[in-house]
Amino acid sequence: MINFEHYPDEIANVLYNLSCDMDSKDHEETKQDTINQLTDCLYYLMAICENEYNKDYFRTMYKCLETITSTNN
């Protein structure tokens, strides 16, 4: 079983910040929509990771995202 260090909302915020041009004036609703979509996707990935019958590459991907979050938080 995977031990989660970071939850989807934390990871989504870090991914959003890393992927967006910090100088751009993104509309707040667009920003929040994007973060919400990332969060939903990450919760889905988390559920896949929790199922021991799914492939390990899903868990590897989640762990990579957690590492990115840890180093950019």
DRENPA-3360 file (N, C-alpha, C; in nm, 2 decimals, always signed):
BEGIN
1 = MINFEHYP = +0.09/-0.12/+0.00/+0.00/+0.00/+0.00/+0.09/+0.12/+0.00 ~ +0.05/+0.22/-0.07/+0.13/+0.34/-0.09/+0.10/+0.44/+0.03 ~ +0.20/+0.50/+0.08/+0.19/+0.60/+0.19/+0.19/+0.73/+0.12 ~ +0.09/+0.81/+0.13/+0.08/+0.94/+0.06/+0.15/+1.05/+0.16 ~ +0.24/+1.12/+0.10/+0.30/+1.23/+0.17/+0.22/+1.36/+0.14 ~ +0.17/+1.37/+0.02/+0.10/+1.49/-0.02/-0.03/+1.45/-0.09 ~ -0.13/+1.53/-0.06/-0.27/+1.50/-0.12/-0.29/+1.59/-0.25 ~ -0.38/+1.54/-0.33/-0.40/+1.60/-0.46/-0.41/+1.76/-0.46;
9 = DEIANVLY = -0.48/+1.82/-0.36/-0.49/+1.96/-0.37/-0.35/+2.03/-0.35 ~ -0.26/+1.98/-0.27/-0.13/+2.03/-0.26/-0.05/+2.02/-0.39 ~ -0.06/+1.90/-0.45/+0.01/+1.87/-0.57/-0.04/+1.96/-0.68 ~ -0.17/+1.97/-0.69/-0.23/+2.05/-0.80/-0.18/+2.19/-0.79 ~ -0.18/+2.25/-0.68/-0.13/+2.39/-0.66/+0.01/+2.41/-0.71 ~ +0.10/+2.31/-0.67/+0.24/+2.32/-0.71/+0.25/+2.30/-0.86 ~ +0.18/+2.21/-0.92/+0.19/+2.18/-1.06/+0.14/+2.31/-1.14 ~ +0.03/+2.37/-1.09/-0.02/+2.49/-1.15/+0.08/+2.60/-1.15;
17 = NLSCDMDS = +0.14/+2.62/-1.03/+0.24/+2.73/-1.02/+0.36/+2.70/-1.11 ~ +0.41/+2.58/-1.12/+0.52/+2.55/-1.20/+0.49/+2.56/-1.35 ~ +0.37/+2.53/-1.39/+0.34/+2.53/-1.53/+0.29/+2.66/-1.59 ~ +0.26/+2.76/-1.50/+0.21/+2.88/-1.55/+0.32/+2.99/-1.55 ~ +0.30/+3.08/-1.64/+0.39/+3.19/-1.65/+0.36/+3.28/-1.53 ~ +0.45/+3.30/-1.44/+0.42/+3.38/-1.32/+0.39/+3.53/-1.35 ~ +0.43/+3.58/-1.46/+0.41/+3.72/-1.50/+0.27/+3.74/-1.56 ~ +0.21/+3.63/-1.60/+0.08/+3.64/-1.67/-0.03/+3.68/-1.57;
25 = KDHEETKQ = -0.13/+3.75/-1.62/-0.24/+3.79/-1.53/-0.36/+3.69/-1.56 ~ -0.34/+3.57/-1.51/-0.45/+3.47/-1.53/-0.57/+3.51/-1.46 ~ -0.69/+3.50/-1.52/-0.81/+3.53/-1.45/-0.83/+3.43/-1.34 ~ -0.88/+3.48/-1.22/-0.89/+3.40/-1.10/-0.98/+3.27/-1.13 ~ -1.09/+3.29/-1.20/-1.18/+3.18/-1.22/-1.11/+3.07/-1.31 ~ -1.03/+3.12/-1.41/-0.96/+3.02/-1.50/-0.86/+2.95/-1.42 ~ -0.79/+3.02/-1.33/-0.69/+2.96/-1.24/-0.75/+2.85/-1.16 ~ -0.86/+2.89/-1.09/-0.93/+2.80/-1.00/-0.99/+2.68/-1.08;
33 = DTINQLTD = -1.04/+2.70/-1.19/-1.09/+2.59/-1.28/-0.98/+2.49/-1.31 ~ -0.87/+2.54/-1.35/-0.76/+2.46/-1.38/-0.71/+2.38/-1.26 ~ -0.70/+2.45/-1.14/-0.66/+2.38/-1.02/-0.76/+2.27/-0.98 ~ -0.89/+2.30/-1.00/-0.99/+2.20/-0.97/-0.98/+2.08/-1.06 ~ -0.95/+2.10/-1.18/-0.94/+1.99/-1.28/-0.82/+1.91/-1.24 ~ -0.71/+1.97/-1.21/-0.59/+1.90/-1.17/-0.61/+1.82/-1.04 ~ -0.68/+1.88/-0.95/-0.71/+1.81/-0.82/-0.80/+1.69/-0.85 ~ -0.90/+1.70/-0.93/-0.99/+1.59/-0.96/-0.91/+1.48/-1.02;
41 = CLYYLMAI = -0.83/+1.51/-1.12/-0.74/+1.41/-1.18/-0.65/+1.34/-1.08 ~ -0.59/+1.41/-0.99/-0.50/+1.36/-0.89/-0.58/+1.27/-0.79 ~ -0.70/+1.30/-0.76/-0.78/+1.22/-0.67/-0.81/+1.08/-0.74 ~ -0.83/+1.09/-0.87/-0.86/+0.97/-0.95/-0.73/+0.89/-0.95 ~ -0.61/+0.95/-0.98/-0.49/+0.88/-0.98/-0.46/+0.82/-0.84 ~ -0.49/+0.89/-0.74/-0.47/+0.84/-0.60/-0.56/+0.71/-0.58 ~ -0.68/+0.71/-0.62/-0.77/+0.60/-0.61/-0.71/+0.48/-0.69 ~ -0.66/+0.51/-0.81/-0.59/+0.40/-0.88/-0.48/+0.34/-0.81;
49 = CENEYNKD = -0.40/+0.43/-0.75/-0.28/+0.38/-0.67/-0.32/+0.30/-0.55 ~ -0.43/+0.32/-0.49/-0.47/+0.25/-0.37/-0.52/+0.11/-0.41 ~ -0.55/+0.08/-0.53/-0.59/-0.05/-0.57/-0.47/-0.14/-0.60 ~ -0.44/-0.24/-0.52/-0.32/-0.32/-0.54/-0.31/-0.39/-0.67 ~ -0.42/-0.41/-0.74/-0.42/-0.48/-0.86/-0.39/-0.40/-0.98 ~ -0.38/-0.27/-0.97/-0.34/-0.18/-1.07/-0.19/-0.18/-1.09 ~ -0.14/-0.14/-1.20/+0.01/-0.14/-1.23/+0.08/-0.05/-1.14 ~ +0.21/-0.09/-1.11/+0.29/-0.01/-1.03/+0.33/+0.13/-1.09;
57 = YFRTMYKC = +0.32/+0.14/-1.22/+0.36/+0.27/-1.28/+0.27/+0.38/-1.24 ~ +0.14/+0.35/-1.20/+0.06/+0.46/-1.14/+0.11/+0.51/-1.01 ~ +0.16/+0.42/-0.93/+0.22/+0.45/-0.80/+0.35/+0.53/-0.82 ~ +0.43/+0.49/-0.92/+0.55/+0.56/-0.95/+0.52/+0.70/-0.99 ~ +0.42/+0.72/-1.07/+0.39/+0.85/-1.12/+0.34/+0.94/-1.00 ~ +0.26/+0.89/-0.91/+0.22/+0.96/-0.80/+0.33/+1.00/-0.71 ~ +0.43/+0.91/-0.69/+0.54/+0.94/-0.60/+0.63/+1.04/-0.67 ~ +0.64/+1.04/-0.80/+0.72/+1.15/-0.87/+0.65/+1.28/-0.85;
65 = LETITSTN = +0.52/+1.29/-0.86/+0.45/+1.41/-0.83/+0.46/+1.46/-0.69 ~ +0.47/+1.37/-0.60/+0.49/+1.40/-0.46/+0.63/+1.46/-0.44 ~ +0.73/+1.41/-0.51/+0.87/+1.46/-0.50/+0.87/+1.60/-0.56 ~ +0.81/+1.62/-0.67/+0.80/+1.76/-0.73/+0.74/+1.85/-0.63 ~ +0.63/+1.81/-0.56/+0.56/+1.89/-0.46/+0.66/+1.92/-0.34 ~ +0.72/+1.82/-0.30/+0.81/+1.84/-0.18/+0.92/+1.94/-0.21 ~ +0.98/+1.93/-0.33/+1.09/+2.02/-0.36/+1.05/+2.16/-0.41 ~ +0.92/+2.18/-0.43/+0.87/+2.31/-0.48/+0.77/+2.37/-0.39;
73 = N = +0.75/+2.32/-0.27/+0.65/+2.38/-0.18/+0.71/+2.49/-0.10;
% end
